[in-house]
Amino acid sequence: MRVIAGKAKGRRLFAAPGMKARPITDRVKASVFDILAWRLAGARCLDLFAGTGALGIEALSRGAATAVFVECDPRMVGVIRRNLEATSLGELGNVMHADVRWAVRVLAGREGPFDVVFIDPPYGHGLAPVALELVARHGLVDESGVVVVRHERRQEMPHLCANLRLVRQEGFGDTVVSFYEPGDGGG
């Protein structure tokens, strides 16, 4: 696993030893960030179910101003901090050791809306639509922002979730990346 573009390009990212991980492939990451390219300069990002921090770190490397990483596993929190340090992006990242449900409520009152929100939960637990609904309900996406949800193909995602509407989906084998933007869905 590595950063594929930007100021930290080529830097290797650490993973927790012995952990069953589902790392994002370079192909998927490149596609996601090609789609997001124009949104990243100066963006405020939120990385939910952050894991190693790969998505938020890639965003920072490509010009995002800040990123908040939310992860409940204490081993992975340490990995995110180590990866931020290894990429020299530590001053731009804030790592929260918390459950996503709690963190979303706290961030809604403290941080305000984000320009880019990544949702990348573990597969097989039905967490992607739940997290999307939490993000929408708590107003964590700026009116010109985007939510990027990586989920398994068999996980059905809504076309409309509160004020967020599905605008694009990209498939990669068993992985699908769904993009949501604020809007009324009437369009």
Secondary structure as GFF3:
##gff-version 3
##sequence-region A 1 187
A	DSSP	alpha_helix	26	36	.	.	.	ID=ss1
A	DSSP	three_ten_helix	37	39	.	.	.	ID=ss2
A	DSSP	beta_strand	44	48	.	.	.	ID=ss3
A	DSSP	alpha_helix	54	61	.	.	.	ID=ss4
A	DSSP	beta_strand	66	71	.	.	.	ID=ss5
A	DSSP	alpha_helix	74	86	.	.	.	ID=ss6
A	DSSP	three_ten_helix	90	92	.	.	.	ID=ss7
A	DSSP	beta_strand	93	97	.	.	.	ID=ss8
A	DSSP	alpha_helix	100	110	.	.	.	ID=ss9
A	DSSP	beta_strand	114	119	.	.	.	ID=ss10
A	DSSP	alpha_helix	127	137	.	.	.	ID=ss11
A	DSSP	beta_strand	141	152	.	.	.	ID=ss12
A	DSSP	beta_strand	160	161	.	.	.	ID=ss13
A	DSSP	beta_strand	164	172	.	.	.	ID=ss14
A	DSSP	beta_strand	175	182	.	.	.	ID=ss15
###
